[in-house]
Amino acid sequence: MSEDRFDQRLAQFRDAVAALKLALAQPEDEFMRDSIIKRFELSFETARKAMRQWLVDEEEVTYESTKKAVMEAAFKTALVSDADLWAEIAAARNDSSHEYDKNKALEMAAFVRARAVVAFEALLANLESR
């Protein structure tokens, strides 16, 4: 059953990253920027769920483990390699859902385009290979 759950989580993450990349491929205007930010949020949340499920299956964490413990285990098991980047991604995710400011939206879209999508793709490839 757990393997099925991981496959589900991985498929959701894969779909979220594909949707994010589709938004990033469009000419950027205010509407598309909002779409990029929302799809970034979904990619982050599905990434976290896929990581958690894999780590639970590998008995590295439990379902009750904190988000911080999940991220620490993800580094320990080499699911993700750049702790600073993932901390930036988590901070960006938290910022994006609490307030809206046009300048912050521009910065967020640029961050997603330049750094976050690459981290999501690397995690996805890593999870798919395990």
Secondary structure, DSSP 8 states (H G I E B T S, - for coil): -HHHHHHHHHHHHHHHHHHHHHHHTS---HHHHHHHHHHHHHHHHHHHHHHHHHHHHTTSS-TT--HHHHHHHHHHTTS---HHHHHHHHHHHHHHTT---HHHHHHHHHHIIIIIHHHHHHHHHHHHT-
